Amino acid sequence: MSAPQTYKIELPLDRKRMERIEKEAPELKQYIKETFGGLLKLLEVEVTAEQWKRIQEDFPVARTTPHGTIEQLPKAFKDALFDAVVRLKRLDPSVIDEVYKNIEEIKKKAYEEPLFK
């Protein structure tokens, strides 16, 4: 089985994030996916292979599933990604590029998290 050409990052949606989508980016509601019988709602952000390599360099503990889902990302990165998704109202790879405009600040926060110390 060959590696996928594109990847995705799943952003879980708790009540607070759902409220932000309702207020700031209702057009994203159509892209919300439900898993575990509707118990978990999430958005999927597209990531190119080139972006995935860059993410791996910055966060070496990050991994992908056989389906191309990128996991074990720091909370700081996922929070910044969600903010960019809401601000840009998009789920395509341009959102990752937006996050990378502040990657040094995100990395500082991430390396304070227990998983990344």
C-alpha positions in Angstrom: 0.0 0.0 0.0 1.5 3.3 -1.0 1.4 6.5 1.1 -1.4 8.9 0.3 -0.5 12.0 -1.7 -2.6 14.2 0.6 -3.2 14.0 4.3 -5.7 15.4 6.8 -5.7 16.7 10.3 -8.9 16.1 12.3 -10.0 19.0 14.6 -12.4 17.7 17.3 -15.3 20.1 18.0 -16.3 20.6 21.6 -19.2 22.9 22.5 -16.9 26.0 22.6 -15.6 25.4 19.1 -19.1 24.7 17.8 -20.3 28.0 19.2 -17.4 29.8 17.4 -18.3 28.1 14.1 -22.0 29.1 14.6 -21.0 32.8 15.2 -18.0 33.3 13.0 -18.1 30.7 10.2 -21.5 29.1 9.8 -20.5 28.1 6.2 -18.2 25.5 7.8 -21.2 23.6 9.3 -21.8 21.6 6.1 -18.3 20.1 6.5 -18.7 18.8 10.1 -18.3 15.1 10.3 -19.7 12.9 13.0 -18.1 9.8 14.4 -18.8 7.3 17.2 -22.5 7.5 16.5 -22.6 11.3 16.6 -20.8 11.6 19.9 -17.7 13.2 18.3 -17.9 16.0 15.8 -14.9 17.1 13.8 -13.6 19.1 10.8 -10.9 17.7 8.5 -8.2 20.0 7.2 -6.4 18.9 4.0 -2.6 18.7 4.2 -0.2 18.3 1.2 2.6 15.8 1.3 5.1 18.7 1.4 3.3 20.3 4.3 3.3 17.0 6.2 7.1 16.7 5.8 7.4 20.2 7.3 5.1 19.3 10.2 7.2 16.2 10.8 10.3 18.2 11.0 8.8 20.6 13.5 6.9 18.0 15.6 8.8 14.6 15.3 6.3 12.7 17.4 3.5 13.4 14.9 2.4 10.3 13.0 0.0 9.3 10.3 -2.6 6.5 10.3 -2.8 4.2 7.2 -5.7 6.5 6.0 -3.5 9.6 6.0 -4.8 11.2 9.2 -2.0 13.1 11.0 -2.1 12.5 14.8 -0.1 13.3 17.9 0.1 17.0 17.1 0.5 19.5 20.0 -2.6 21.3 21.3 -0.9 24.6 20.5 -0.7 23.6 16.8 -4.3 22.3 16.7 -5.6 25.5 18.5 -3.8 27.7 16.0 -5.2 25.6 13.1 -8.7 25.8 14.4 -8.3 29.6 14.7 -7.1 29.8 11.1 -9.9 27.6 9.8 -12.5 29.9 11.4 -10.8 33.1 10.3 -10.3 31.9 6.7 -13.5 29.8 6.6 -11.6 27.1 4.7 -10.3 23.5 5.1 -7.8 23.4 2.3 -4.0 23.4 2.6 -3.9 27.2 2.5 -5.0 27.0 6.2 -1.8 25.2 7.1 0.3 27.9 5.3 -1.5 30.5 7.4 -0.6 28.6 10.6 3.0 28.5 9.5 3.2 32.2 9.5 3.4 32.0 13.3 5.1 28.6 13.6 7.9 29.8 15.9 5.4 31.1 18.5 3.4 27.9 18.2 6.5 25.7 18.7 7.4 27.6 21.9 3.9 26.9 23.3 4.0 23.3 22.0 7.3 22.5 23.7 5.8 23.5 27.0 3.2 20.7 26.6 4.0 17.4 28.5 4.1 15.3 25.3 6.7 17.5 23.7 9.0 18.3 26.6 
